[in-house]
């Protein structure tokens, strides 16, 4: 196959299983500035808010936010394995949350390339017995950007659906959400403040988050 953007067939070599009674669970969050919580005056972002509302009795739960402003899916694909390996060293249950999108458009990546990057992350994780969860990009205040984001969101959702990976659609529910748009209008039109990050956290928490962690 000569097409460098051809999406590979999904063929994991290992199946993720929840650890036994001694659960040492580590979640690594990788992605862009929205994962990092950029512009949140509370310095929590959606990641911190989700973790604060994640009860885990009987589970040793650790989490690392590895979001980096400006990164696209190619950047995340290149670094996630090296940065997560040391964090998972003492864990018997490894989980990965991915959040990329807007910077793929800014970097001029084709939809096919974005699909392939996400597919490779998910397939490499599955082949290493790492459970994955994907949070899609939310809308911006710019209509043209949002039209392009819709195409990317649909592609990401399809990649995840084919692999039975949970995909949180933040785009559709927030596109015409009054509080979300008011929050963006008060910042840079891309990154929300406290209210907006709270909305993303709500979507994540109500998309099967605790079920994915086997905490329900």
N, C-alpha and C positions, 0 to 999 in steps of 0.2 A: 504494500500500500504506500503510494508516494505522497498522498495528501497529508500534510503535517497537521491539519486540523481535523482529521478523521477521528471521531469519538470511538474509543475501543469498546469491545464487548466487555460486559461486566463479568469477571470470573474470579471472585475472591477465593483465597486458599484457606481461610480460617473463618469460623463463625463466632461472633461475639456472644459471650455468656456472662451473666451476672455472677460475681464472686459469691462464695458461700457466706457463712455467718460473719467472718472477719473481713468486712468490706472496707478496703482502703481505696476510696474513689477520688480520682483527680480529674478535674475538668480544665482543659486549656481552651481559651477563647482566642481565635486568630482572626485578623481582618484589618479593617481600616480605621479611620478616625471615629466613626460611629461606634465601633466596638470599644475603642479607647475611651469614649465618653467626652470627646472634645467639646468645649464650650459649656459644659454643665457646671454651673457655679457650686453645686454640691459635690463635684468631683466623684460622682457615682456612676453616671451613665446608665444605660439600660442593664448592663452586666451587673453592676453593684446592686441595683434595685431587685433584679431577679434573684441574686444570691441571698439577699436579705430576707426574701420571702420563700426561701427553700428550706423547709424543715427536713432534718435528716437524722432522726433519732436512731441510734445504733449503727450509724455509718460514719466513718472517718472521712469527711469531705474536705478536700482542698481544691482551690481554684486559682488560676493564673490568667490575668488579662494580658495578652500579647498583641493587642491591637496597635497598629502603627499608622499615623496620619499619612495620607497620600498613597497608600499601597493599593495595587490592583491585584487581580487574581493570579497573575504571573508571579508577582513578588511573593505572595502568600504560598504558592505552590513551591517556590524555591527554598523557603525558609522553615516551613512549619515542622518538618520532621526533626531538624537539628535543634530547634528551640524547645520543642516539647519533650524530647527524649530525656533530658536531665530532670524535668519536672515530674515525669512519670516513674522515675527510678525506683521509688519505694511503694508504688501502687500495684494493686492486683486488679484494678478496674480503671481502664483508661477511656476517657471521653473527650471528644473534640467538637467545638462549636465554631462554625465558620460564618463570617459576615463580610461579604464583598459586593461590589456592584458599580457604584457611581464612578469610581476611578478607572474602571475598565473603559467606560465611555470617554473619559477625559484622555486616556492613553491611546485612544483610537483602536482598541482591540475589537476585532469582529465578534459577532455573536457566536460564531463557530469556535473561535479561540477561547472565548469566555466559557462556553460549554465544556470544552475539552479540559481546561484548567480545573474547573470544579469537578468534573468527572474523575480526573486523575487523583485529586486530593481524596475524594470519597473512596475510590477503588484502592488506592494505596493504604488508606486507613483500614478499610475492611479486611484487606489481605494481611494486616498486622494485628487483627483482633481489637481494633479501636472503634468504638461506637461513635457515630456522627449525628449532628443536628445542624441545620442550616437556617440562618435568619436572613431573609431577603432585604434589599435596600428599600428605604422609605422614599416617598416622593419629595421633590424640591418645590420651590415656588415658580420655577420656569417651565412653561407648558411644552416647549420643544424638547427640553431635557426629559421631561416626564414621558413624552411619547416614545423616546428611545429607551427609557428605563422600563416601560411596559413590555417591550420586546425582550429585554434581558431577563426580567422577572419571569416571564412565561418560559423562557429557555431554562432558567435555573430550576423552576418548579418541575419541568419535564425531566431534567437530569435526576433530580431527587426522587421523583415518582418511579422512575425506572429501577431505582435501587432501594425503594421502600425506606427512604430516609425522610424524616420529618422536615418539611419546608414551611417556614413561617412567612406568610405573605404580609409584609408591612405596607406594601404599596397600595393595594386596593382599599383596605380599610381606612387609610390615612389621607388618601388623595383629596377628598372633599371634607375632611374633618376640620371643623372650625377652630378648635383649640390647637391642633397641630399647625395649621397654616398661620395662626396668630403667633405661635411660638417662633416659627421660621421667619416671619416678617420682622420680628424683634431682634434677630441675629443676622446671619449672613445668607439666609435663604436656603441653606443646606443642612446646617447643624441645629438641632433644637436646643431648648433650655430644659429646665426641670420638668415642665409639664410634658414636653414632647418625649423625653427619655422615659418618663413614666408611662406614656402611652405604648411605646415599643415594649417595655417590660411587661405590660398587661397582655399584649398580644402573645408574647413568648410564653408567659405563665399559663395562658389559656389555650395553648396549642399542643398540649400533651407533655409539657416539660417534666412534671413529676412522674408521669407514666414512663417517659424515656429513661429517667433516672431510677426507675423501679422503687419509687418512694411512696406510691399511692396504695 
